[in-house]
Amino acid sequence: MSSPITPLGDRVVAVREQAAEKTASGLYLPDQAKEKPVVAKVVAVGKDAKGVKAGDKILYKEYSTTEVKVDGTEYLIVKEEDILGTVA
């Protein structure tokens, strides 16, 4: 997936992963009960970001992102310093 947004500096553009639709016991969750995950897939990286690359899954601080919707897709713009780690 490519991004229509080109991040500047140490910014990263990512797409949030989908929240779980049902519980471990098999119950379906209504939209209001779903937690927003703090895991996203990186789709673009600014030239000064050194710790991540496109395609990485990242953990980020929940309230430190900028959300932008372009062509029906919701993108997150995250500073590299707000990325807590990568997920294998």
Legacy VTK file of the C-alpha trace (Angstrom):
# vtk DataFile Version 3.0
C-alpha trace
ASCII
DATASET POLYDATA
POINTS 88 float
0.000 0.000 0.000
1.422 3.362 -0.936
0.532 6.617 0.748
-0.763 9.801 -0.897
0.927 11.622 2.019
4.675 12.254 2.030
5.891 12.740 5.599
8.519 15.369 6.405
11.435 15.097 8.819
11.094 12.295 11.353
7.368 11.759 10.752
5.863 8.384 9.826
2.575 7.732 8.014
0.768 4.578 9.133
-2.615 2.852 8.874
-4.226 1.640 12.098
-5.010 -2.066 12.335
-8.644 -3.119 12.654
-10.050 -3.570 16.158
-11.155 -7.042 17.221
-14.706 -7.803 16.111
-15.365 -10.492 18.674
-14.116 -11.561 22.074
-12.042 -14.642 22.853
-15.256 -16.415 23.886
-16.870 -15.684 20.500
-19.180 -12.773 21.367
-19.438 -10.053 18.725
-18.622 -6.519 19.888
-20.690 -3.479 18.881
-18.740 -0.596 17.319
-18.950 1.516 20.483
-17.338 -1.215 22.620
-14.304 -1.740 20.402
-11.008 -0.387 21.693
-8.824 1.528 19.277
-5.666 -0.514 18.845
-2.312 1.194 19.215
-0.723 -0.937 16.510
-0.385 0.347 12.958
1.368 -0.569 9.725
3.872 1.972 8.374
3.177 3.020 4.774
5.596 5.962 4.393
8.619 7.299 6.285
10.178 10.778 6.369
13.831 11.180 5.377
15.004 11.769 8.968
13.265 8.710 10.495
15.904 6.060 11.096
14.332 3.396 13.337
11.440 2.266 11.130
10.746 1.525 7.493
7.667 1.051 5.323
5.973 -2.267 6.060
6.880 -2.338 9.794
4.158 -2.759 12.399
4.577 -0.199 15.161
3.289 0.446 18.681
2.659 4.144 19.309
1.443 6.471 22.046
-2.352 6.537 21.799
-2.951 10.297 21.965
0.117 11.529 20.104
-1.008 11.075 16.504
-2.582 13.272 13.857
-5.415 11.521 12.011
-6.062 12.363 8.360
-8.642 10.801 6.046
-7.715 10.739 2.339
-9.793 8.950 -0.318
-11.700 6.999 2.366
-8.570 5.682 4.113
-7.663 6.922 7.593
-3.939 7.630 7.978
-2.002 8.394 11.140
0.947 10.756 11.185
3.281 9.927 14.068
6.566 11.486 15.191
9.333 8.902 15.400
9.882 9.785 19.082
6.256 8.750 19.813
6.805 5.236 18.429
7.295 2.869 21.342
8.523 -0.135 19.357
7.940 -2.517 16.474
5.904 -5.724 16.450
7.386 -8.895 14.948
LINES 1 89
88 0 1 2 3 4 5 6 7 8 9 10 11 12 13 14 15 16 17 18 19 20 21 22 23 24 25 26 27 28 29 30 31 32 33 34 35 36 37 38 39 40 41 42 43 44 45 46 47 48 49 50 51 52 53 54 55 56 57 58 59 60 61 62 63 64 65 66 67 68 69 70 71 72 73 74 75 76 77 78 79 80 81 82 83 84 85 86 87
